[in-house]
């Protein structure tokens, strides 16, 4: 790739919330890539992962895939496991205090993180580090020096802290340390590039760059990526919310879970969870926008692309064939009631109007409890609108053929 092609490739999927900031980072990245090529040295790239649970999921791999892209271009990648930052709990995406974890729990969770990450990263080209190596050795004097670079006002302007302040909810002093510690990680690793989600904007673009400048280093370039929504299509993917796609699963399960996402989030998954080139991505998005691809065909293409990243082409094809076979040769009866669409109709209305549930509340509970399927795929979105022919299943025995 040319330098310009590398910049386009590495900036794919970014989300700074400000076009001017995005442009500034693209310019800095281009300059750093030119410098790297001229000096014959790889860029130092890292991303931190806090082991707050034992399992990684597809949402974590958004940043891992970006790290892999840097590896493909010959740069050095560090997979940082945030032992010490986990002890605080990242407040970046929370409107309330995160519970503190014990060091024993954090270490237990961290045991399999690297092996799970190697589903995406090249293990021979990845350094695995733990930030407890250096954060545990900071003296009080050093912490004072770090803290002197920030004002309380800088933290209170952040949305999550501002909401708690306005609601007279407590904000604890130790929560401010999270950004300092993440900034110190960037300094210690002498990072050229730090990758993170858009919830890390302050930690990367303000804290890390400020501290690196304080220590006389070139500030790191922040590659800030969008947040992958869960299978419900509404909120960020999270194991605690039950809307996640785990990495410790199999190709058939991953394929089926991607097929269960709402149509509206297919563009987000395409941008953040596939290995498509900018050209292939644009072709897919154009197909969605112009309706030249049927949504079901588009979702199957998307599910295949994502599954092949983790399990390979052959396993992805087998998972797709199994999914098709289950849908076409499943236990669905040959005859079933029919319902004709007149425009788009809400899933709740279809269920209630066809007496598949006694009330909208019961229909809502049925959906939330994973008891509703469309074309063999579990539906978790209670706001879903139906505008295409399909087969609706409620519970184990109730089927409805929806026609136009």
Helices and strands as residue ranges (DSSP letters): H 3-10, H 19-39, E 44-49, H 61-72, E 76-81, H 83-88, H 103-110, H 113-117, G 123-125, E 126-130, H 132-135, H 140-147, H 152-156, H 159-166, H 173-188, E 193-197, G 198-200, H 201-201, I 202-208, H 209-214, E 221-225, H 251-259, G 263-265, H 266-273, H 278-290, H 295-328, E 337-340, E 345-346, H 347-353, H 360-368, E 372-374, E 377-378, E 385-386, E 390-394, E 398-403
